[in-house]
Amino acid sequence: MSYIKPIGAVATLVALASLTYSHFIQADISFAQKPVRAPVSSPTLNPINEVEFGSIIYTLGDKSKFTQMALDTEVQMDVTGTINRVKLEQSFTNPSNDWVEGVYVFPLPTDSAVDHLTMYVGNKTIEGQIKERKEAKKIYDKAKKAGKKTSLVEQQRPNIFTTKVSNIGPGETIKIAIEYQQAVKLDHDKFSIRFPMTIGKRYIPGKPISTPKNTLGTARNTHRVKDASKITPSISSNVHRPVSIAINLKAGFNTSSINASYHDINIINIDKLTKHITLDNTKGNNQADRDFELAWQANNSLTPELALFTQQKGNDHYLMLMATPPADKVFKQSNTPRELIFVIDSSGSMLGSSMLQASKALVQAINRLKPTDRFNIIDFDSGFDPLFDSAMPAINMNKKHGVRFANALSADGGTEPLEAIKYAFDSRESSADNYLRQIIFLTDGQVGNEDEIFRVVRQNIDEDRLFTIGIGSAPNSHLMTTLSEYGKGTYTFIGNIDEVETKMLELFDKLESPAMTNININFPMDINAEQALGSISDLYKGEVITAVYKLNAIPSKLSISGDTANGVFTKDIDISANNNTTGIDVLWARRKIEQMMHQYRAQNRRIDRDKVQADITNIALEHHLVSKFTSLVAVDITPSKPSNQATTTQVVANKVKAAKTATNAQLWMMLGLALILLSVVTRSRKTS
């Protein structure tokens, strides 16, 4: 058979398809081309998580039908004092002619205590039940097979959850309501709550392993991230999912300011102490690709130094304490020399504003250093590149090298922080014992191997302090918060380049002021107090002592003590019986589970992990909470799908910003068209 050269429109399509293909491949390879001095040994890139795709990935039962499912999200928050109760409603609508299963991956705050699931089917209301994870999955699969409408909520990470809804009929809508609770954050006299609007694209390291069919996400499982397919939602810029947020704010005092950091809002005064807040979508400035944050402040004269709440549930009592030590007495600048190690992310996911924010923050930090300090910078992407072999004195010449290094950073490559973090620990010299050693980790944290990183930090932190800075529109708060807890440091979030100066100045105050350490809450001898977290972290300037306890009785008083640069700080507190509230038990259980998850990760033997897992499961079941080992499942007992109808499975996309590169779908469509036209030309040549 002689070779037939494509001509005309066919040649154009083939050329276009070739260009699309080469552009796609080139985009993948470019992530690994940044030169580094110290490459990670045998890095395995998974660029699929770095490229922004412009299509939804559908997995259909017969592997041939493409359906489309809309998802509307309504968020109702009720903030009372220091507790935020949230109801998240997701409406799954099936416009196709098939019976479908909707699968949706969505983010929640890292500290959210998910405790309720309600499924609305027509006029029916079905309440979800908490079950062990494997049992809940069996109940869901059995109901799905029987043609019953059923829903399943699972935790993939403390800040990533999935909802499955099965047997949605043609043209039918099912509404799923999830409820959770979180504590209001208080820092530098500012109260705030955060609601994540999207899941960032995660870099998944490791060699691919077997991945189940009908997976939720775009990534294959690897030997380092065995659940990658469950935490990498398909992404689409072509699908608009409306998100509405309404907040009833009862701060408990007159607020001097209320603002949303990254979105436009409307504020209505209900009464002197209650505000109704909604997203203002009329200006078109609200973006669903960044976290929503609401912050409010009291007048300086009204800023509370102490917030204390109690609750009784059955025979158990709960107490939540938030106390602010006097900054002028406790936190004074120290002349202790410091060794600062900056570990900065310059991977592809930092491209654009995130990289600009990180570089600007790093330059500010370098310029702030004193000649008696030492510092080093470790830049990482697919590998890592240190400025110096080890920390050097912060004299002008070295600081100039550091500023040039920071300004020259460019974003590409994979997100492999593990070896850079190891280097930060391994470069610790014996002379560092005379310095206060502080590691500052700047990143968007979009990785899937959190447990690997936790393990390295937990085993090597020693007396170092670790501070994390989350950069960008939707950083991985689970990673950043947990690392700061292991490192007895703090977590700072910078979501806008305009915030860099303000938030870095706040961080500098913390870095330069000695922390209040060895903090204890002391109860009377007859009180048995079980704290949610094993110990209270070091406290820095502007922060608040926060603790939640389960007690056999509410005492009439307690005391707080801690070590400061000026000696021991103590404060006696009287407890009023008028502070009764609800929801503290849920917060206690959520934090207790978090503490026990740290223990779970630290166990090397399977028998020890199983014991901790059993304890976590019992607490989660008792308090009706979703956890790593428990899930919420709801089943409509009435079969709705005809037994002869097949069910297809659809992954619902997670909305982020516009795509920049060609997608698999575009690629194969172009190649397919080219081959079809080529075959037509070939056939016509043969018959002529």
N, C-alpha and C positions, 0 to 999 in steps of 0.2 A: 504494500500500500504506500503510495507516494504521500509526502507531507504536503498538506494544504495550508497555505498561509492565510490567516484571517484578515479580512479587509473591511474597510468602511466602519459601520457602527459596531461590528463585532470586535474589530481591533481596538476601538476606543474603549469598549467595555472591558476587554481583557487587560488593556493597559491600566485602566482605572482600578480594576480589581487587584492588579499587581502592585500598584502604588499603595492602595489601601492596606494590602497585606504587609508590604515592606514597612509602611508607617507603623502598623500595629506591632510588628516584631521589633522594629527599632526602638519603639517606646518602651518595650519590655527590657531590652538589653541595656538601654541607657542608664537604668537604675544601678547597674553594677560597674559602671565605668569610672567612678570617681576614685582617683588614686589615694591610697592610704599607706601610712608607714607600717602599721601593725594590723594586717588583715586577720579577720576571724578565721580560724582553721576550718576549711571546707564549708564555707557558708552555703546554705541552700536557700536561694531566693524564691519567693512566690509572688511575682510582680502582679498577679491578678488582683491583689488587694491594694496596689498602689495606683492602678489605672482606673479612672472614673468612667464607668460604663454608662451608656445611655439607653439601656433596655432592661426590661424585667425578665428574669429567668423563670420560665414556667416548667414544671414537671407534671406531665399529664399521665393519667393511667394508661391510655392506649398509645402514648408517645407520639401522637400526631395532632391532637387538638389544642388550639390556643384559645383560652378564654381570658376575660379581664374582670377583675374584681375591684370595686371601689372601697375605700376605707375612710370613714369620717371619724375624727377623734374630738371628744369634748372632755375638758378637764375642769373639775370643780374643786377648789381648795377652800378650806375653812381653817383659818389661823386663829387660835385662841391662846394668847400669851406666848408660850414657847413651844406649842405643839401645832403641827400642821396636819390636818386630816384631808386626804385627797381621794377623789373618785374619778377614775379614768374610764370613759365610755368609748368603746370602739364598735362602729356599725359596719358589719360585713354585708355587702350587697352583691348578689350574683346575677349579672345581666345575661348570662349565657343560657343555653338550652340544656346544659348538663347539670347533674348533681355534683357539687364540688366540695372539696375540703380546703378551707382557707388557712394559710400558715403565715404568721406575722411575727417578725422579730422587732422588739422595741426596747428602748432604754428607760430606766427609772433611776432616781437618785441612789447613790451607793448605800446610804443608810436607811433606805425605805423598808418598812416592815409590811409586806404584802400579806393581808389576812382575810380578804373577802373576794369572792367571785360570784357574780350573778349573771345568769343567761336569760335574756328576754326573747321568747319565741311567740309572736302574735300577742295574745292576751296572757300567755303563761309567764310566770316568773320562777326560775329554777335556781336554788341556792347551791353554790359549790361546797364541797366537803374537802377537808384536808386529809390527805392519805400519804403513806410512804410512796416515794417516787415511782418505784417499780409497780406497786399495786395500782396507783393512779393511772399509769400508762396501760395496764391490763384492762382496767375498767373502761378507759376511753376506747381502746381498740375493739373491745367486745361490743360496746354500744355502736361504734361506727359500723362494724360488720353487720349488726342487726338492723341497720337502717335508722337508728335513733339519732336525734340531734344531740351533740355532746361537745363539750369544750374542756380544754386542758391548759392550765397555766403552769409553766416550768421556769425555774431559775437556771440560767446558763452561767452567769456570773452574778455577783451581788448587784451589778448595775445593768445587766442584760437579761431580759425575760422573753419567752415565746408564748404565743397563744395559738392553739389549734382549735378550729371549729369545723365539725364534720357534718355532712349531709345537709348542706344548704341547697334548697331546691331552686329550679330555674326562676329567676325574677324575685327571689325571696331575700329578705333582710333579717339578719340576726344581730342583736345588740349584746355585747359583752361588757359588763361593768366590773372593773377591778378596783379595789380600795386598798390604800396603804397609809401609813403614818410615819412621820419623821419629826425630829426635833428641829426647831428654828436655830440657826447658827447665829452666834453673837461674837463679833470681832471688832476691835477698835470702836466700841460704842455703836456699832451698826448691826442691826438685825437683818437677816436675809434668808431666803429660801431659793432653791434652784430646781428647775424642771428641765431635764434634757429633752431636746426636740429631735435628735437624730443620733445614729450610731456611726462613728467615724470608720473609715475603711482601715482594716487592721492588717498589718504585716504578719504573715504566718511563716515562721522559720521551720526547717526540718524537711525530711524526706517523706513524700506522699505515702500513705498507707491506705488500706481498704476504707472506702467511704460508702455508707449505705445509699441506696437509691432514694429518690424523693427527698433529698436533703434541703435544709432551710436556706443555705447560703451559697455563696459563689466559690468558696475555697474548699479544697480537699483536705481531709484530715491528714496530719503528719505525725511522725513518731515523737515530735516535741509538743505539738498541740493536737491532742487526739480528738478534740471536739470542735475543730476549726469550722466545720460545716454548719455548726449551730450558732456561731457568733459573728458570721460575716453575711449580713443580709444582702439580698440583691438590691441594686441601687438604680434609681431612675430619675432623670431630670424631666421626663416627659409626662409623669403622672402627678397630678395635683391632688394632695390630700388635705382638705381643710382641717385646721386645728384651732379650736377655740378654747380660751382660758378665762375662767371667771373666779375671782378670789374675794372672799369675805374676810376682811382683816380686822380682828379685835385685838389690838396690841396690848391693851390694858393701861394705856397712857396716851396723852395727846402727842401725836407725831409732829416733828418739825419738818420732816421731809419724807416723801415716798417716791421712789423712781424705779424704773426697769432699766437695767444697764444696757440692754441691747435691742429693746423693742419699744414701740410706741404703745402707750396705755391710756385708758380713760379712768378717771377717779370720781366716784360719787360719794358724797358724805351722807351716810345713813343717819348717824347721830354723832355726838361728840367723840365717841370712842370707837366707832365702827365705820369702815370704808368698804365700798364695793368697787372692785377693780377689774377691768376687762381689757383684752387686747384691742387696740385700735387698728383695724384693718383698712380704714378709709384712705390712709396716706400711702399704702403700698410699700411701706418700709420694713414690715415685719418679715423676718426670714425664718424659714423652718429648718435651716441648716446650722443653727447655733442654739446653745442652751438659753433658756429663759431664766432670768434672775430678777427677783424683786427684793429691794432693800428699803429699810425704813429706819429712822432715828428718832429718839426722844429729844426734847430740849435738854441742854446740858445739865440744867438743875434737876431734871427728872430722870436722868439716866440711872437705872437701878444698879446698886452695888451687889444686890442679892435677890435672887428669884428662887423660891422654894415651894414645891408642890408635893402633896401627899395623896395617896389613894388606898382604899381598902377593897379587896376583892376576895370574898370568902374569908378564910382564916389568915390570908396573907396581906401584908401591908407593903406599899411601895413608896419610895421617896426619890424625888429628882431635885438636884441642887445645882444652881448656877451662881457662882460668886466671882466678883472682880476684886482682886487685891489692889490696894492703893499703889499706883505706878511710881509715884515719887518716893515711896518708902522701900519698895521691893526691887524695882528695876532701874538701876543706875549704870551708866556706861562704865565698862571695865577697861583697864589697861593691859589685860592679859593678851599676849600676842596670839594671833590666830593663823591657822593654815587652812586656806580655802581652796577646795578642789571643785572646779566647775565642769560638770559633765553635760555637754550640750548636744542636742539632737539636730542633725542637718540632713535627715533622710527626705525622700521624695514627698512624704505626706506633710512636711513642713513648708512646702513650696508656697511662696507668696507672703501674705501678711504674717503668718506664724513665724517664718524665718526672720522677717524684719523686726518683729517684736522681741524674739529671742536675742538677736544681735544687739539691739538697743539696750535690752535689760542687762546683757553681759558687759557692755561697755560701761554702763552706769556703775555696776558692781566693781569693776576693775578700778575705775577712777576714785572710788570711795576707800580703797585699801590704804593702810598706813605703812610707812617704811619698815615698821617692826613686824608686819605680817608677811606671810609667804603665800604663794598661790601657784596654781597650774590650771590649764584648760585641756580637757579631753573631748575632742570632736568625734562624734560617731555617726555612721550610717550603716553600710554593709560591713564595714570594719571600723577601726578607730584610729585617731591621729592625735597624740598628745603634743601640746606646745613645747613642754620641757620633759626631760626624762623623769624628773621628780620636782616637787615644789621648789620655787625659787623666791628670793626676797622681793618684796613689792616695791623696789626702787624704780625711779622714773624710767630707766632704760628698759627694764623688764615689763613694766606696765605698758609702754609704747608697743612692745612686741605683742602683748596681749590684745591691745586695741586693734592693731592691724590684723591679727589673727581673727578676731571677732567680726570685723567689718568684711573680711574676705570669705566668710562662710557662705556656701551655696547649697541649696537643697536638692539632693538626688540620692538614689540608692535605697536600700532596704533599711528597716528599723531594727538594728541588732545592738541593743544597749548592754547586753550581758557581759561581753568581754571588756567593754569600757568601764563598767562598774567594778569588775574584778581588778582591772588595772588601777582604779582609784584606791582600792584597798591594798593591793600588792605594792604600790609605790609609797606606802607609809614607811617612813624611816624611824630609826630609834630616837632621833632628835625631836621627832614630832611629839614626844611625851611632854615636852615643855610648852607645847602649843595647844590651844583649843582647836581641835580639828573639825571643820565643818565642810560637808560635801553638799553642793548645790546641783540638783538634777533638773535641767530645763528640757522639756519635751512635750509633745502632744500625747505621748503614751499610747499610741495606737498600735499595740502589739497584742498577740494572742497568748503568749507564753508567760503570763503573769506569775504563775507558780514557780517557774524556774528562777525568775528574778527575785521573788520573795525569799527563796531558799538561800541564794547567794548572799543577800543582804543580811538575813537573819544569822547566818553562820560567820560573817566577817565583820559585822558592824563594830564590835568591841566597844571602845569609848568614843568613837566618832559620832557626830550628829549629822543626820541627813535631812535636808530641806528640799522639797519638791516644788517646782513651778510648772503649772499646767498652762501651755501656750496654745492659743487657737480657739476656734468656735465651739468645739465639743471634745475636750480632752478626756482621756480615760481616768475618771475620778477614782475608780476602784484601785487602780495601780498606784496613783499618786498619793491617795490618802493612806493606804496600807503601808507604803514605803516610809512615809513620814512618821507613822506610828512605830514601826520597827526601829527607825533611826532617832526617835525622841526629838523630832524636829517639827516643822509645820508644812502645810500645803497652801500655796498661793495660786490663785487662778487669774490669768490675764487673758481676757477674751477680746480686747480691743487695743490697738496700738496707742490710743489716747490714754489708756490706763497704766502704761508701763511706768512712768515716772512716779505716780502716786503709790502704786502697789509695791514698787521696788523700794521706795523710801520707807514704807511700813515694814518691809522685810529687813531692810538694813537695821532698823531699830531693834528688831528681834535678834539679828545676828550679832550686834554689837553690845547688847545688854545681857548680862548673865541671866540664865533662866532660874525660875523657882523650881527646885528639885525635891525629890523624896516627899512628895505631897501626900498627906494622910488625912482622912476624915475619921475623927475619933468619936465613937459612940459610948454611952454609959455601959457599964459592965453587964447589965441584964439584957442588953439588946444583941440579938444575933443578926448581923448584917452581911448579906451576900451581894457584893458589888457585881454589876454587869461585866465590867472589864477588870482584868486582874490587878491593874495598878493605874494610877492617874499619871498621864504623860507629863513631861516637863512643861512648864508654863512660861510663855514669853510675853513681852510687853504688848498690851492691847488685847490679850486673850482672856478667856474665862475658864475657871475651874468648873468642869461639868462632870457630874457623877449621878448614877441611878442605882438604887439599892432595893433589894427585897428584904423585908424585915419581919420579925415575929411581932413587933409592936412599934408604934410611932413614938419616939422619945420626945421629951419636952425640950431638949437642947442637944447640941453637938458642938464640936470644935474642929477647926481646920488648922493644920500646921504644915510647914514646909521650910526647906533650907534656902536662904538667899545669901547674896554677897555680904550682907550686913548682919548675918546671924539667922536665927530661927524666927520665922514669922508665925504668929498664932492669932486666931480669931474665934471668939465664942459666938454661937448663934442660937437664939431662942426660936423654937418651932411653934407656930400658931396652929390651932385646930381648925382655922378658917380657910386653909389653903387646899381643901379637898378638890380633886378634879378626876378625870378619867383618861385612860390611854397610857398611863405611865407603865403599866404592866406589859404592854406591847413593846414599848421602847426598851424596857429592861430585857425582855426575852430576845429582841433583835440584837442588842449589844452583847448579851451573853452568848448567843450563837456566833457572833463575830469573834469574840475572844476564843471560843472553843474551836473555831475554824483555824485560828493561828496554831493551836495545839495539834489539830489534825494534820496540818501541813508539816509540823515539826517531827512527827512520828516516822521512824524508819521501818518499824516492824508492822506487818499487816494486822497482827492480833491487837496491837495498840491502837492502830487507826480504826479498827472495827469497834473498839470500845468507845472511843471518842465519838465515832459516827452514831452509835446507839444513843449516847447521851444527847447529842444534837437533835436527833430525830425525836426523842421523847419531849424535849423542850418545845420544838416546833409543833408537834402534834397537840401538846397541852395548850399552847397559846394560838393555835390555828394559823401558823405562819408558813409561807413558802420559804424553802431553804434549798441547799444543794441536795438534800436527801428527802424532801417532801414537796408535794405538788397539790394544786387545787384542781378538782375535777367536778364537772356538772353534767348530768344526764337527764334528758327528757325521756321518761319511761315509755312514751307512745312512739312506736315506729312511724316515720314519716316518708322514708324513701321506698319506692316499690322495689321488691326483691330482685327484679330483673334489670334494674338500672345500675350501671357502673358509676363509681365515684372517681372523679379526677382530683388531683391535688395541685393547688396553686400557691406559690410563694408570693406574698404581697410585698411590694418594693418599699424600701426605706428612702425617703426623699432627701436628696442633698443637692449641691450646686451643679451647674451644667457640666456635661462631659467634655473632655478635651481630646480624646483619642477614639479611634475606630473600635467597634465592638465585634464580638464573635458573630452576632446576628448580622451586622452590616457586612462583615467579611464574607460569610458564606452566602448571603443573598447576592452580592456582587459576583462572586465566583459562579454561583448557580446560574444567574442570568447569562453570564459570559459563555458557560458551557452549553446552555440550551441553544443560544443563538449560533454558537459554533457548530453544534450538531445539525441545525437547520441548513447552514451554509454547506456543510459537508455533504448532507443528503442531496441538496439541490445540485451540487457539483457532480455527484455520482450519477444522478438521473439525467443530467444534461448531455 
